[in-house]
């Protein structure tokens, strides 16, 4: 912006002239435009306005095999490596098929890996500010390929399969970080493994998955106030290994496998009318991927393949587009959205 415009139009604006703080900010802006070095000096110039703007959220990826934490910045559509070798706990040496959630400045790792001899149900958290690990209380029940989410300051783990005999579970449990304890909640109406869940209007919605016989099109929600699960209208397509996310007041169920083929299709649920409707297909077929909302868009990330393809859906254009395509050395990772950290700049692209 030209300095003369600021001098003639902004500085002489009646509101600016009568507001000392506004007048000072405009005056400081003019000084910096004339002499940028003032930002690096002890001039008394308030440089908070000129520092780089940070996104309100980033997508964090934890790669156990490479022992790396990466972040996806939606402003630049790029991944950056945030930390390598973040001092893992010794007990984390056999993580498999784990899930990640963000709660209280911490990244929680909930292990749902398959063990040939010893079923595991471990939980760890990584403080994103102090960069320290801590092993937490394990789940009540081992859950292979479960679904995990956060609601009202608690972590919920639902469904999955039992390692020892392959039983598909309908049990669910809740973790309270203030007392470091897991407790069972009401069981779901259906057994579910390879499912996905999200939260909307203080309820947990879980959709699809499969049981020991078939892929499921059923869905239900949990009300923590009543400790009760309620079935909703089934989806139009059976989906296991899908992604589920709350977006613009609706529940989106994306991709997955219908039992015979991998899917690009997507559908959305309106909780007011209790109905599902079709939304545009993704660019790529996907299963076992992560899904999140940032900057009013849905992002899907390939986490179980070395092709790290990121797509996003924008409701304003009602279209999907590929925003990142690249290769990675490892095919085991998990993502979640983080926000509100005092050191947020560590997790953003430097631009």
C-alpha positions as CSV (number, residue, x, y, z in Angstrom):
1,X,0.0,0.0,0.0
2,X,1.3,3.4,-0.9
3,X,2.4,5.7,2.0
4,X,0.6,8.7,0.5
5,X,-2.7,6.8,0.7
6,X,-2.2,6.1,4.4
7,X,-1.2,9.7,5.1
8,X,-4.1,11.2,3.1
9,X,-6.9,8.8,3.9
10,X,-6.1,6.6,6.9
11,X,-4.2,9.0,9.2
12,X,-6.8,11.8,8.6
13,X,-9.8,9.5,9.1
14,X,-12.0,10.9,11.9
15,X,-12.1,7.6,13.8
16,X,-8.3,7.3,13.7
17,X,-7.7,10.9,14.7
18,X,-10.0,10.6,17.7
19,X,-8.6,7.2,18.9
20,X,-5.0,7.5,20.3
21,X,-4.2,3.8,20.0
22,X,-5.4,3.7,16.3
23,X,-3.5,6.9,15.6
24,X,-0.3,5.5,17.1
25,X,-0.6,2.2,15.1
26,X,-0.9,4.1,11.8
27,X,2.0,6.4,12.7
28,X,4.2,3.4,13.6
29,X,3.2,1.8,10.3
30,X,4.3,4.9,8.4
31,X,7.6,4.9,10.3
32,X,8.3,1.3,9.5
33,X,7.5,1.7,5.8
34,X,10.0,4.5,5.7
35,X,12.7,2.7,7.8
36,X,12.1,-1.1,8.0
37,X,15.1,-1.5,10.3
38,X,13.1,0.0,13.1
39,X,11.5,-3.4,13.6
40,X,14.9,-4.8,14.6
41,X,15.9,-1.9,16.8
42,X,15.0,-0.6,20.3
43,X,12.8,2.1,18.8
44,X,9.8,1.4,20.9
45,X,7.8,0.4,17.8
46,X,5.2,-2.2,18.5
47,X,6.2,-5.0,16.1
48,X,3.4,-7.4,17.0
49,X,1.5,-6.2,14.0
50,X,4.4,-7.0,11.7
51,X,5.2,-10.5,13.0
52,X,4.2,-13.4,10.7
53,X,0.7,-14.5,11.1
54,X,0.2,-18.0,12.3
55,X,-2.7,-20.4,11.3
56,X,-5.3,-21.1,13.9
57,X,-4.6,-24.9,13.4
58,X,-2.2,-27.3,11.8
59,X,-2.4,-31.0,11.0
60,X,0.2,-32.9,13.0
61,X,1.5,-36.3,11.8
62,X,3.3,-38.7,14.1
63,X,5.5,-41.3,12.3
64,X,6.6,-43.9,14.8
65,X,8.9,-45.9,12.6
66,X,10.9,-42.9,11.6
67,X,10.4,-41.3,15.1
68,X,9.3,-38.1,13.5
69,X,6.7,-35.4,14.0
70,X,5.6,-33.5,11.0
71,X,3.1,-30.7,10.4
72,X,0.9,-29.8,7.4
73,X,0.4,-26.0,7.0
74,X,-2.8,-25.3,5.0
75,X,-1.5,-21.9,4.1
76,X,1.4,-23.3,2.0
77,X,0.0,-26.8,1.5
78,X,3.3,-28.3,2.6
79,X,4.7,-30.6,5.2
80,X,7.5,-29.6,7.5
81,X,9.5,-31.8,9.9
82,X,9.0,-30.5,13.4
83,X,10.9,-32.9,15.5
84,X,13.0,-36.0,14.9
85,X,13.9,-38.5,17.6
86,X,11.6,-36.9,20.3
87,X,12.9,-39.3,23.1
88,X,10.3,-42.0,22.8
89,X,9.5,-44.1,25.9
90,X,11.1,-47.6,25.9
91,X,7.6,-49.1,26.1
92,X,6.7,-47.6,22.7
93,X,9.0,-49.8,20.7
94,X,6.2,-51.9,19.2
95,X,3.5,-49.5,18.2
96,X,1.2,-50.6,15.5
97,X,-2.0,-49.2,14.0
98,X,-2.1,-46.4,16.6
99,X,-4.4,-43.4,16.8
100,X,-3.5,-39.9,17.8
101,X,-5.7,-37.2,19.4
102,X,-5.0,-33.7,20.7
103,X,-6.0,-32.7,24.2
104,X,-4.7,-30.1,26.6
105,X,-1.5,-29.2,24.8
106,X,-0.6,-32.8,24.4
107,X,-0.5,-35.4,21.6
108,X,-2.0,-38.7,22.9
109,X,-0.9,-41.9,21.2
110,X,-3.4,-44.7,21.7
111,X,-2.0,-48.1,20.6
112,X,-4.4,-50.5,18.8
113,X,-1.7,-52.8,17.4
114,X,-2.1,-56.5,16.9
115,X,0.2,-58.6,19.1
116,X,0.9,-62.3,18.4
117,X,1.3,-63.2,22.1
118,X,0.6,-60.2,24.3
119,X,-2.5,-58.1,23.6
120,X,-1.6,-54.4,24.1
121,X,-3.6,-51.4,25.1
122,X,-1.0,-48.8,25.8
123,X,-1.4,-45.0,25.9
124,X,1.3,-42.3,25.9
125,X,1.2,-38.5,25.6
126,X,3.7,-36.1,24.2
127,X,3.7,-32.5,25.6
128,X,3.9,-30.3,22.5
129,X,5.2,-27.4,24.6
130,X,7.8,-29.1,26.8
131,X,8.6,-31.9,24.3
132,X,8.4,-34.6,26.9
133,X,6.8,-38.1,26.8
134,X,4.8,-39.7,29.6
135,X,3.2,-43.2,29.7
136,X,-0.4,-43.1,30.8
137,X,-2.8,-45.7,32.2
138,X,-3.7,-48.4,29.6
139,X,-7.2,-49.0,28.3
140,X,-9.4,-51.4,30.1
141,X,-9.5,-53.6,27.0
142,X,-7.2,-54.2,24.1
143,X,-8.7,-52.9,20.9
144,X,-7.3,-53.7,17.5
145,X,-8.3,-51.1,14.8
146,X,-10.6,-49.2,17.2
147,X,-11.9,-45.6,16.8
148,X,-10.8,-42.7,19.0
149,X,-12.0,-39.2,19.6
150,X,-12.1,-36.3,22.2
151,X,-15.2,-34.9,23.8
152,X,-15.5,-32.5,26.8
153,X,-11.9,-33.0,27.9
154,X,-12.0,-36.8,27.8
155,X,-10.7,-39.4,25.3
156,X,-13.1,-42.1,24.0
157,X,-12.1,-45.4,22.5
158,X,-14.7,-47.5,20.8
159,X,-15.1,-50.9,19.2
160,X,-12.2,-52.6,17.5
161,X,-11.2,-56.2,17.7
162,X,-9.8,-58.4,20.5
163,X,-6.3,-59.7,19.7
164,X,-6.5,-63.0,21.4
165,X,-9.6,-64.5,19.6
166,X,-10.5,-62.0,16.9
167,X,-13.8,-61.0,18.5
168,X,-15.2,-57.8,17.2
169,X,-16.2,-55.4,20.0
170,X,-19.1,-53.2,20.7
171,X,-17.7,-52.0,24.1
172,X,-16.4,-48.5,24.6
173,X,-14.4,-46.6,27.3
174,X,-13.5,-43.1,28.4
175,X,-10.2,-41.7,29.6
176,X,-10.2,-38.9,32.2
177,X,-6.8,-37.2,32.1
178,X,-7.3,-35.4,35.5
179,X,-7.3,-38.8,37.2
180,X,-5.4,-40.8,34.6
181,X,-8.1,-43.5,34.4
182,X,-10.1,-45.4,31.8
183,X,-13.6,-46.5,32.6
184,X,-16.2,-48.4,30.6
185,X,-19.2,-46.6,29.2
186,X,-22.3,-48.0,27.6
187,X,-21.7,-50.5,24.8
188,X,-22.6,-49.6,21.3
189,X,-25.6,-51.1,19.5
190,X,-23.4,-52.9,17.1
191,X,-20.0,-54.5,17.0
192,X,-17.6,-52.4,15.0
193,X,-14.0,-52.6,13.8
194,X,-12.2,-50.4,11.2
195,X,-14.8,-47.7,11.8
196,X,-14.5,-43.9,12.3
197,X,-16.0,-41.4,14.6
198,X,-16.4,-37.6,15.2
199,X,-18.1,-35.2,17.6
200,X,-21.0,-32.8,16.9
201,X,-23.3,-31.0,19.3
202,X,-21.7,-32.7,22.3
203,X,-22.4,-36.1,20.9
204,X,-20.1,-38.8,19.5
205,X,-21.1,-40.1,16.0
206,X,-19.6,-43.4,14.9
207,X,-20.3,-44.7,11.4
208,X,-19.7,-47.9,9.4
209,X,-16.9,-50.3,10.0
210,X,-17.4,-54.0,9.8
211,X,-18.3,-57.0,12.0
212,X,-17.2,-60.6,11.6
213,X,-19.5,-61.0,8.6
214,X,-19.7,-57.8,6.5
215,X,-19.1,-54.1,6.0
216,X,-21.6,-51.9,7.8
217,X,-23.8,-49.0,6.7
218,X,-25.2,-48.5,10.2
219,X,-24.4,-45.4,12.4
220,X,-25.1,-44.3,15.9
221,X,-24.4,-41.5,18.4
222,X,-23.4,-41.4,22.0
223,X,-24.8,-38.9,24.5
224,X,-22.5,-38.6,27.5
225,X,-25.2,-37.0,29.6
226,X,-27.4,-40.1,29.4
227,X,-24.7,-42.7,28.8
228,X,-26.7,-44.0,25.9
229,X,-26.1,-45.0,22.2
230,X,-28.9,-44.3,19.6
231,X,-29.0,-45.6,16.1
232,X,-29.6,-43.2,13.3
233,X,-30.6,-43.6,9.7
234,X,-28.1,-46.0,7.9
235,X,-25.7,-44.6,5.3
236,X,-26.5,-45.2,1.7
237,X,-23.3,-47.2,1.2
238,X,-21.6,-49.8,3.5
239,X,-18.2,-48.4,4.5
240,X,-15.4,-49.8,6.6
241,X,-11.9,-48.3,6.8
242,X,-13.6,-44.9,6.2
243,X,-13.1,-41.4,7.4
244,X,-15.8,-39.5,9.4
245,X,-15.7,-35.8,10.4
246,X,-18.1,-33.1,11.5
247,X,-18.3,-30.2,9.0
248,X,-20.7,-27.3,8.7
249,X,-23.1,-28.8,11.2
250,X,-23.3,-32.2,9.3
251,X,-21.5,-35.5,9.6
252,X,-19.4,-36.5,6.5
253,X,-18.6,-40.1,5.8
254,X,-15.9,-40.4,3.2
255,X,-14.3,-43.2,1.2
256,X,-13.5,-46.6,2.7
257,X,-14.3,-50.0,1.4
258,X,-17.8,-51.5,0.8
259,X,-16.5,-55.1,1.1
260,X,-15.5,-55.5,-2.5
261,X,-13.9,-52.3,-3.6
262,X,-12.3,-49.1,-2.3
263,X,-14.4,-46.0,-2.6
264,X,-14.1,-42.4,-3.7
265,X,-17.7,-41.6,-2.8
266,X,-18.8,-39.6,0.1
267,X,-22.1,-38.8,1.9
268,X,-23.2,-36.5,4.6
269,X,-25.8,-36.7,7.5
270,X,-28.1,-33.9,8.5
271,X,-28.9,-34.5,12.3
272,X,-31.9,-32.2,12.0
273,X,-33.7,-34.3,9.4
274,X,-32.0,-37.6,10.2
275,X,-31.1,-38.2,6.6
276,X,-28.1,-38.8,4.4
277,X,-27.3,-37.2,1.1
278,X,-24.6,-37.6,-1.5
279,X,-21.6,-35.2,-1.8
280,X,-19.0,-35.1,-4.6
281,X,-16.5,-37.9,-4.9
282,X,-12.9,-37.5,-3.9
283,X,-10.2,-37.5,-6.5
284,X,-8.7,-40.7,-5.2
285,X,-10.1,-43.9,-3.7
286,X,-9.1,-44.2,-0.1
287,X,-9.2,-46.5,2.9
288,X,-7.4,-46.4,6.3
289,X,-6.7,-42.6,6.1
290,X,-7.0,-39.7,8.4
291,X,-9.5,-36.9,8.0
292,X,-9.8,-33.4,9.7
293,X,-11.2,-29.9,9.3
294,X,-9.0,-26.8,9.1
295,X,-9.7,-23.4,7.7
296,X,-13.3,-24.3,6.9
297,X,-12.2,-27.2,4.7
298,X,-12.1,-31.0,5.0
299,X,-8.6,-32.5,4.6
300,X,-7.9,-36.2,4.0
301,X,-4.4,-37.6,4.3
302,X,-3.0,-41.0,3.2
303,X,-1.3,-42.3,6.4
304,X,-1.0,-46.0,5.6
305,X,0.8,-45.7,2.3
306,X,4.0,-44.1,1.2
307,X,2.1,-41.9,-1.3
308,X,1.3,-38.9,1.0
309,X,-1.6,-37.5,-1.1
310,X,-3.6,-34.8,0.6
311,X,-7.0,-33.7,-0.7
312,X,-9.3,-31.1,0.5
313,X,-13.1,-30.4,0.2
314,X,-14.4,-26.8,0.1
315,X,-18.1,-26.3,0.6
316,X,-18.0,-23.0,-1.2
317,X,-17.1,-24.7,-4.5
318,X,-18.5,-28.1,-3.6
319,X,-15.4,-29.8,-5.0
320,X,-12.4,-31.9,-3.9
321,X,-8.9,-31.0,-5.0
322,X,-5.4,-32.5,-4.5
323,X,-3.3,-29.9,-2.5
324,X,-0.2,-32.1,-1.9
325,X,1.2,-35.2,-3.5
326,X,4.6,-36.6,-2.5
327,X,6.4,-39.7,-1.3
328,X,7.4,-40.8,2.2
329,X,9.8,-43.5,3.4
330,X,7.3,-45.0,5.8
331,X,3.7,-46.1,5.5
332,X,2.6,-46.0,9.2
333,X,1.5,-42.7,10.6
334,X,-1.4,-41.0,12.3
335,X,-2.7,-37.4,12.2
336,X,-4.7,-35.0,14.3
337,X,-5.4,-31.3,14.3
338,X,-3.6,-29.1,17.0
339,X,-4.4,-25.5,17.9
340,X,-3.9,-22.9,20.5
341,X,-0.4,-23.7,21.6
342,X,1.8,-20.9,23.0
343,X,4.6,-22.2,20.7
344,X,2.4,-22.6,17.6
345,X,5.2,-21.1,15.4
346,X,7.2,-24.3,15.9
347,X,4.6,-26.2,14.0
348,X,4.1,-23.9,11.1
349,X,5.9,-23.3,7.8
350,X,8.4,-20.4,7.9
351,X,7.0,-18.0,5.3
